[in-house]
């Protein structure tokens, strides 16, 4: 469920369970530097929600309904702060009878499942989920956390994560260390922000600063390397098309096959494409726009 304005304020004043996974380098979408920028108030608000997050929020109630069938009545959308630690969790639900936390997950709704999820009724979940589950256990003073999940291609699963003393201790130590550098505004070492996050940093008009020359040179070198790589790719593609001659496709040994459909100067005959190449029409056609395709067996180039 989307968080409220009050929850946003609370999250800025404490470390959340997903933040903690990022601090351990286990979140594929967020770094420790990203979390630090947020907690130090250096980011503009971002209310955008990508398709995967939107779908996950919409599916959450269904996943919790599934958990309720197995665990009994749940109290949903619970918040709690860990005593003596700068960690506050927004728990999807707790079991009404005993306050055991329940953390709902969805994955693989828009593409292949990237993480490794084990069999039903095990504790075999991704490491980042292990960290999140421990944050919830620490907040609610429990020795276990249930993780109901809907996994694309696998269906519903219910996992049970037992509390591990060493993991809980590591979380506490990491939280205290991180909050100290938040208060001192010392950026975390060995971490860089994601590009889309750092673009949201607040800027003060007409303020000029000095940047290390080596850092700027690193950017210039990377930009030039990207330019050369793009030119190399274009040259290789030109050689491929020339090698095709009058053919519209070719076999490439163990690497698969390529197909090339030239771009029309006026418009593409979509009906002919649909009739003669229905599989290509379904995968690549876009509302009457002329296009060209160069693809291998597995992906478009």
C-alpha positions in Angstrom: 0.0 0.0 0.0 1.4 3.5 -0.8 2.8 5.3 2.2 1.1 8.4 3.7 2.6 11.8 4.1 3.0 11.1 7.9 4.8 7.8 7.1 7.1 9.7 4.7 8.1 12.1 7.5 8.7 9.2 9.9 10.8 7.3 7.3 13.0 10.4 6.9 13.7 10.4 10.6 14.6 6.7 10.9 16.0 3.8 8.9 13.4 1.5 7.3 13.6 -2.2 6.7 14.3 -1.8 2.9 16.8 1.0 3.8 18.7 -1.5 5.9 18.9 -4.0 3.1 20.5 -1.2 1.0 23.0 -0.4 3.7 24.2 -4.0 3.5 24.5 -3.7 -0.3 21.6 -6.1 -0.9 19.0 -3.9 -2.6 19.4 -3.9 -6.4 17.6 -0.6 -6.7 19.0 1.5 -3.9 22.5 2.1 -2.5 23.6 3.3 1.0 24.4 6.7 -0.6 20.8 6.9 -1.8 19.6 6.3 1.7 22.0 8.8 3.1 20.9 11.5 0.7 17.3 10.9 1.7 17.9 10.9 5.5 19.9 14.0 5.3 17.1 15.8 3.5 19.0 16.5 0.3 16.5 15.1 -2.1 13.4 16.6 -3.7 10.2 14.6 -3.1 9.5 12.0 -5.7 5.9 10.8 -5.9 6.4 8.9 -9.1 5.6 5.1 -9.0 6.9 2.7 -11.6 4.7 0.0 -13.0 6.3 -2.8 -10.8 5.7 -0.8 -7.6 2.2 0.1 -8.6 1.3 -3.5 -9.4 3.0 -4.7 -6.2 0.9 -2.3 -4.1 -2.2 -3.4 -5.9 -1.4 -7.1 -5.4 -0.4 -6.7 -1.7 -3.9 -7.2 -0.3 -4.3 -10.4 -2.3 -1.1 -11.7 -1.0 -2.1 -10.8 2.6 -5.5 -12.5 2.0 -3.6 -15.6 1.0 -1.5 -15.4 4.2 -4.7 -14.9 6.3 -6.1 -18.1 5.0 -3.0 -19.9 6.5 -2.2 -17.8 9.5 -5.5 -16.5 10.8 -6.7 -12.9 11.2 -4.2 -10.2 10.5 -3.9 -6.6 11.6 -2.7 -4.7 8.5 -0.5 -1.6 7.9 1.3 -1.5 11.3 4.2 0.8 12.2 6.7 0.4 15.0 10.1 1.8 16.1 12.8 -0.4 17.5 13.6 0.7 21.0 17.1 2.2 21.4 17.8 2.0 17.6 17.1 4.5 14.7 15.0 1.9 12.9 11.3 2.3 12.3 9.3 -0.3 10.3 6.1 -0.2 8.3 5.0 -3.8 8.7 2.5 -5.1 6.1 0.6 -7.0 8.8 0.9 -8.7 12.1 -0.9 -11.8 13.2 -3.7 -10.6 15.5 -3.3 -13.5 18.0 0.4 -13.1 18.7 1.8 -10.0 16.8 4.2 -12.1 14.6 5.0 -9.8 11.7 4.0 -10.6 8.1 5.9 -9.1 5.2 4.2 -9.5 1.8 6.2 -9.7 -1.5 5.5 -9.8 -5.2 8.0 -10.5 -7.9 8.1 -11.5 -11.5 5.0 -9.6 -12.5 6.6 -7.8 -15.4 9.5 -10.0 -16.3 11.7 -12.9 -15.2 12.1 -13.5 -11.5 15.6 -12.1 -10.7 16.0 -13.4 -7.2 16.2 -17.0 -5.9 13.1 -18.1 -4.0 13.0 -21.5 -2.5 10.2 -24.1 -1.9 7.0 -23.3 -0.1 7.2 -23.5 3.7 10.9 -22.9 3.9 13.1 -19.9 4.8 14.7 -19.8 1.4 14.1 -16.1 0.4 16.6 -13.5 -1.0 19.1 -12.1 1.4 17.5 -8.6 1.3 14.2 -10.1 2.4 16.1 -11.8 5.3 17.3 -8.4 6.5 13.9 -6.8 6.1 12.3 -9.7 8.0 14.7 -9.3 10.9 14.0 -5.6 11.2 10.3 -6.5 11.6 11.1 -9.2 14.1 13.3 -6.8 16.1 10.6 -4.1 16.1 7.8 -6.5 17.3 10.0 -8.5 19.7 9.3 -11.8 17.8 11.4 -14.8 16.9 9.9 -15.4 13.5 8.5 -13.5 10.5 6.2 -14.8 7.8 6.8 -13.8 4.2 3.8 -14.6 1.9 4.7 -14.0 -1.7 3.3 -14.2 -5.2 6.1 -15.1 -7.6 5.6 -15.0 -11.3 5.4 -18.4 -12.9 5.4 -20.1 -9.4 2.2 -18.7 -7.8 1.7 -18.2 -4.1 4.3 -19.2 -1.5 4.5 -18.8 2.3 7.9 -18.6 3.9 8.8 -18.6 7.6 12.0 -16.7 8.6 13.4 -17.6 12.0 15.3 -15.0 14.0 19.1 -15.2 13.9 21.0 -13.5 16.7 24.1 -12.7 14.6 22.0 -11.1 11.9 20.1 -9.0 14.5 23.3 -7.9 16.0 24.8 -6.9 12.6 21.6 -4.9 11.9 21.8 -3.0 15.2 25.5 -2.2 14.7 25.0 -1.1 11.1 22.0 1.1 12.0 24.0 2.9 14.8 27.0 3.5 12.5 24.8 4.8 9.7 22.8 7.1 11.8 26.0 8.6 13.2 27.2 9.6 9.7 23.7 10.9 8.9 23.8 13.2 11.9 27.4 14.3 11.1 26.5 14.6 7.3 29.4 12.4 6.4 28.6 10.5 3.2 29.0 6.7 3.4 32.3 5.4 2.1 32.6 3.0 -0.8 29.1 3.8 -2.1 27.8 6.0 -4.9 24.3 7.1 -5.6 22.1 5.9 -8.4 22.0 8.4 -11.3 18.2 8.9 -11.1 18.4 9.5 -7.3 21.3 12.0 -7.5 19.4 14.0 -10.1 16.8 14.7 -7.4 19.3 16.5 -5.2 18.2 20.0 -4.2 20.3 22.7 -6.0 20.8 26.2 -4.8 20.6 28.8 -7.7 23.7 30.7 -8.5 25.9 28.7 -6.2 29.2 27.5 -7.8 31.5 24.9 -6.2 34.8 23.3 -7.0 35.1 19.7 -8.2 38.2 17.6 -8.3 39.7 17.6 -11.7 40.3 13.9 -11.7 36.6 13.3 -11.1 35.6 15.4 -14.1 38.3 13.7 -16.3 36.8 10.3 -15.3 33.5 11.5 -16.6 35.0 12.8 -19.8 36.9 9.6 -20.4 33.7 7.5 -19.8 31.8 9.7 -22.2 34.4 9.3 -24.9 34.5 5.5 -24.3 30.7 5.4 -24.7 30.9 7.4 -28.0 33.6 5.0 -29.3 31.5 2.0 -28.2 28.5 3.3 -30.0 30.5 4.0 -33.2 31.9 0.4 -33.0 28.4 -1.0 -32.6 27.2 1.0 -35.6 30.1 -0.2 -37.8 29.5 -3.8 -36.7 25.8 -3.5 -37.6 26.7 -2.0 -41.0 29.0 -5.0 -41.7 26.3 -7.4 -40.7 23.7 -5.8 -43.0 26.2 -5.7 -45.9 27.0 -9.4 -45.3 23.3 -10.2 -45.6 23.4 -9.0 -49.2 19.9 -9.5 -50.7 18.8 -11.8 -47.9 16.5 -10.7 -45.2 17.9 -13.2 -42.7 20.9 -15.3 -41.9 22.0 -18.2 -39.6 24.9 -17.3 -37.3 26.0 -20.7 -36.1 25.7 -21.3 -32.4 24.7 -17.7 -31.8 21.3 -18.0 -33.4 19.8 -16.2 -36.4 19.3 -12.6 -37.4 16.4 -11.0 -39.4 16.4 -7.6 -41.0 13.2 -5.8 -42.1 14.1 -2.5 -43.9 12.3 0.7 -43.0 9.8 2.0 -45.5 10.2 5.5 -46.8 6.4 6.1 -46.5 4.8 3.5 -44.3 5.0 -0.2 -43.4 2.5 -2.6 -44.8 1.4 -3.9 -41.4 -1.3 -6.2 -42.9 1.3 -7.9 -45.1 3.7 -8.2 -42.1 0.9 -9.6 -40.0 0.0 -12.1 -42.7 3.5 -13.2 -43.7 5.3 -12.8 -40.3 2.7 -13.0 -37.5 5.3 -13.7 -34.8 7.3 -10.6 -35.8 4.2 -8.5 -36.0 3.1 -9.5 -32.5 6.5 -8.8 -30.9 7.7 -5.7 -32.7 4.9 -3.8 -34.4 4.1 -0.4 -32.9 0.9 1.3 -34.1 1.7 2.0 -37.8 5.2 3.3 -37.2 7.8 2.2 -39.8 10.7 0.4 -38.2 13.7 -1.8 -38.8 14.6 -4.9 -36.9 17.9 -6.6 -36.4 17.6 -9.4 -34.0 19.2 -12.6 -32.8 17.2 -15.6 -31.6 17.1 -14.1 -28.1 16.9 -10.3 -28.3 16.6 -7.3 -30.5 19.8 -5.3 -31.3 
